[in-house]
Amino acid sequence: MLDLARLRALHAVSVHGTVGAAATALGYTPSAVSQQIAKLERETRTTLLERRGRGVALTEAALHLAATAQQLMAIVERAETELEERRGVPAGRLTIAAFASAARGLLPGVLADLAVRHPALDARMSEIDPHLSIDLVAKGAVDVAVVHDWDIAPLPTPPGVEQAVIGDDLCDLVVPAGHRLAGRTSVRREELKDERWITQPPGLVCHEWLVRTLREAGCEPDIAHQAEENPTLVALVAAGLGVALVPRLGRGAIPGGAVTVRLDPVPVRRLYALWRAGASRRPAITETVRALQARWPL
């Protein structure tokens, strides 16, 4: 009989791409994951991982087995959900994926609330970009994902994944304290065509929103500096190196060298909680969503 823990390890490698990433997601060491898969290879008398350069790749047999493992894990999840629902108490391990500013500005309070209210629940968070975490929820690698989208860049939700709105995160234009716009109460987007911008790298939602929005306003953004973390963007603005559009969630205090100005219309990104439809009745899921919504607005 195949061991479920070993199948879970193989499935994690198939989802996360490397043994190290799978180990992080499962809360194991890379050595432990490798040992689980080695035992699974002996059980099945099948080669499951092949060396590819400095990494590994799943064999065709491993891909088929990983797909089967996902189906088995879904069955186990339904059974666990029914048991937890009967008890009516959130319990067991719950994995949460959250994008960077939510992980910093929202999840600490949520995780603390869950720990106090539900001591039998072992909630664990990982910082993961929304484009990746949605797929991880769909594949059963993560229980809950905190994601966001923008008005012009909606985030698609795959079949079998449910969602609930957490709240709307407003964004401000951040400019150096001595900037020509620093004393204004609001600024139209058309007035920003000559600015040097500090923004997140291409491929991230905030970057794509900025580029598309300014182009629609007749401006081609001059992107001078790029950084992933919003506090870094603010620090660069405070140093007089450009302007930035920064959401309020997880932004932190604005330093003395920078000020915020209202952009008209105000850019908004909406936060959602995502989870698999099969786990909708699980008390751990419903309580986590409740805690996320209860902490909003911050």
N, C-alpha and C positions, 0 to 999 in steps of 0.2 A: 504494500500500500504506500502511495506517495505521501510524503510528509508535507503538511500545509505550510509550515514555517519555511521549508526549503523552496517550495513553489513561490511563496511570497518574496523571498530573496531574489529569485530569478525574475519575477515580474518587476521588481523594483529596478533591477539592472536594465531591463528592457525599456522601462519608462524614463529613467534618469540618464541612461547612456553610459555610465561608468560604474565600476564597483564602489569607488569612493563616494560618488553622489548618492548611490543607493544606500550605502551605509549611513550617511548623514540623515537621509530621509527616514530610515528605519530606527535610528538611534543605536546602531551597532558600530563596531569597528570594521574597517575594510577587510581585515583578516577573518572576522567572524562571517561576513557575507561570502567571502571566497570559500571558506570551509563548508558553508551550507550548500553552495552550488557544487562543490567537489563531491559531497555526499550524495547529492541528487544525481550527479553523473554516474556514480557507482550504482545507485538504485536502478536507474533507467538503462545502464550500460550504453550510454549515449554521450557523445561529446557535445557540450552545450556552449562553451566559450572557446573562442580561438584568439590567439594573439594577433593584434594588428598594430605594428609599430610599438609604441609605448602603452597602448591601450588594449582593449579586448572587444570582440564583436560576437554577437549571438549567432549561432549556426541556424540553419533553416529549421532543424528539429527543435531548437530552443525557442524560436519565434512561435512555433505552433504550440509548444508546451506553455509558453508565457500567456498566450491567448486563452488557453484552457484554464490556466491559473487565475486569470482575471474573472472568468465565469464562476469558478469555485469560490473566489473571494466575495463575489456578489451574493452567492447563496449564503455564505457564512455571515455576511453583513446583515442580510435579512433576518437570519436566525437570532443574531445578537440584538438587532433592533427590537424584535418581538419580545425577547426576554427582558430587555431594559424597559420597554414600554409597560410590560406587566408589573415590573417593580416600581415604575413611576419615578425612579431616581436616576439622574445623570451619573454614569459610571464608566469606567474603563478609559482607554486611551483615545484622545481626540486630536487629530493633527490639523493645524490651521496654517494656511499660506496667506501672507499679506504683503502688499507692495511696500516700498521703503518708508514713505511718509506715514502710512497707516501703522506700520510696525513700530514706528517711533512715537507717533502722536495719539494713537487710539488703542492699540493692543495692550500696552502695559496695564492700563486701568481695567480693561476687559478681563485679562488673564487674572489679575488680582481679585476682581469680583467673583469670578468662577471658582477660584481657589478657596475663598471664604465661604461662599454659599453652597458649594458642592465638593466637599473634600474627597469623595470617592471618584471624582473625575480627574483624569490626568491629561490636561490640555497642554499641547506643545506647539509652538509656533516656529515657522521658518519664513525668512524674507525672500519672496519670489515675485518676479514681474508678472503682472496680470495675464499677459499673452501666454505665459507658460503655465500658470497656476490653474487656468480654466481647463486645460487639457489634463492636468494632473487630477483634478476632481473627477472629470469624466471617466478616467481610467482607473479610479479607485485608489490612487496613490496618496491623495489628500482628502480629508473629510470635509473641510470648509475652506473656502477661499474668499478673501476680502479683495475685491477688484474695483476698478473705476473705469468710466468712459467719459467722453466729451460729447457735446451736442452734435458736432460735425463728424465725430468718429465713434459711432456706437460699437460696443464690444459684443460680438456674437456669442450666443449661448448654445452649446450643442444639445441635441436631443438627450433626454434623460437627466438633465441638470436643471434644478429649480433655483430661483433667486428671490431675494427680498431686498428692498431699498433700505439702506442704512441712513443716508442723508446726502445733502448737497454741499460740496466744498467750494467756497468762493475763492476766486483768484484775484490778486492785486498786481498792478504794475509797480515794480520796485526800481527806484532811480537813485543816483547819488544825491547827497544832501544839497549840493550846489548846482544841480541840474536845472535847466530852463523850465522843466515841468514840475519841479519839486513843490512849488507853492500852489499848484492847481488843485481844485476839488475833484475834477474829473478830466479825462482825456479821451478823445475819439481815436479809433484805430487808425484813421486816415492821417493823423498827425504824427505817426511814428515811422514814416518812411525813411528818414535820414538817421535813424538810431543804429548804434552798434549793439548787437544782442548777445546775451549770455543765456544759454539754454542747455537742455539735456541733449545727449547724442542722438543722431538719426536712428530710427527704429523704435524709439520710445514714444508713447502716446503724446506726452507734453510737447515734444519737438515737432511731431507731425501736426498737432493742432496749431502751433504758432506759425509754422510755414504756410499751411493752407489758409489760415484766417487772414494773415497779412497779405497774401497774394490776392485773396478775394477783395481786399480793401485797396488793391492797386499798389501794394508795396512788396518789393523783393527783399526779404530780411537779410541784413549784413550780419552773419553770425561770426562773432569774433572769438568767443570762448565757449567750451562745452564741458559740462560736469554732470554727473548723475544725481548727486545729493543736493536738495534744495538749500540747506544751510551754506553749501559751497557757492551756489549761485549768488546768494545774498552777500556773502563775504566779498566776492569779486565785484559786485555792484558797489559796495561800501568803499572799495578801493578806487572807485571812479573809472572802472574799465568798461562800463556799458550799462544797459538796462536789462531787466529780466521780468518775465511773467511767472509769479510764484504762488501756488496754492497756499491757503492758510494752514491746512492740516500738517502738523509736524514741522512747521517752518521755524518755530522758535522766535525769540525776541529779535527785533530789527536793530542792528547796531547803529551807533550814532552817525556813521557816515552815510546812511541810506534812509530813505523815506518811502512810504507806500502812497500810491495815487490810484484812485478808482478809475478803472477802464470802462468806458461806456460803449456798448452794453457790457455788463459784468460777465466775464468768462466763468463758467460753472462746470465742474466735473462731479458726476454722481457716483456715490459709493454703493456697492452691492455686496451682499453675502451670497455665495453660491454653495450648493451641496447636491448630492445625488438624490434623485427622486425616491429611490428605494430606501433611503434613510430618513425620509421626511418625518416619520413618527418617532424617531429616536429622541428621547428626552435630552441627550447631550447636544444634539443639533439645535433643537428648539430653544434650549436655554442659552446656547452660545449666540444665536441670532438675537434673542431678546437682550442679552447683555451688550451686544454691539449697538443695537438701536437705543438702548437706555443711556449709553454713554454719549449719544449724539443729541443735540449739538454740544460741542466741547465747551 
